[in-house]
């Protein structure tokens, strides 16, 4: 009887039934490429328009485009849904 209970407990412990495992959530590919999470829970990204065609832009505009942009409160809540496991 003791052996049977031990086998039963082991099979419950290492069960691979579908009902025991929840499906993994998929991260949004576009958000994954553009945003990075930081320790405070906010996300950061690079600003667009800084890579090319910079001759026509003023130095102040190029400097502003080179700065890091951070998510606001509404973006952060949406990004947490799009990236459920954070970002790499």
SVG drawing of the C-alpha trace seen along z (x, -y; Angstrom):
<svg xmlns="http://www.w3.org/2000/svg" viewBox="-8 -74 32 76">
<polyline fill="none" stroke="black" stroke-width="0.4" points="0.0,0.0 2.8,-2.4 4.4,-1.8 1.2,-2.5 0.7,-5.8 4.3,-6.8 3.9,-6.1 0.6,-8.0 2.2,-11.0 5.1,-11.0 2.8,-10.8 0.8,-13.8 4.0,-15.7 5.3,-15.3 2.0,-15.3 2.1,-16.5 -1.6,-16.8 -2.8,-19.8 -5.1,-21.0 -2.1,-21.5 -0.1,-23.8 -1.3,-27.2 -0.6,-28.4 2.3,-30.8 1.5,-34.3 3.0,-35.7 5.0,-38.9 4.1,-41.5 6.9,-41.4 6.7,-45.1 6.8,-46.2 9.6,-43.7 11.8,-45.3 11.1,-48.9 10.8,-49.0 13.0,-48.0 11.8,-47.7 13.8,-49.3 13.9,-48.6 11.3,-51.1 8.7,-49.4 8.7,-52.1 9.7,-51.4 12.2,-53.3 12.8,-53.6 14.8,-55.5 13.2,-58.4 12.6,-58.0 14.0,-60.2 17.7,-60.3 19.3,-57.9 19.4,-59.6 18.4,-62.8 20.1,-64.9 21.5,-67.6 18.1,-69.5 17.7,-69.2 18.9,-71.8 21.5,-70.8 18.9,-71.3 16.5,-69.0 19.1,-66.3 20.1,-66.5 16.5,-66.2 16.0,-63.1 19.1,-61.5 17.6,-61.5 15.9,-58.5 12.1,-58.6 10.2,-57.0 6.7,-55.7 3.9,-57.6 1.4,-56.0 -1.1,-55.0 1.6,-53.6 3.1,-51.7 -0.1,-49.9 -0.6,-49.0 3.1,-47.8 2.8,-45.5 0.0,-43.7 2.0,-43.6 5.2,-42.4 4.0,-40.2 7.5,-38.9 9.3,-42.2 11.8,-42.8 15.1,-41.1"/>
</svg>
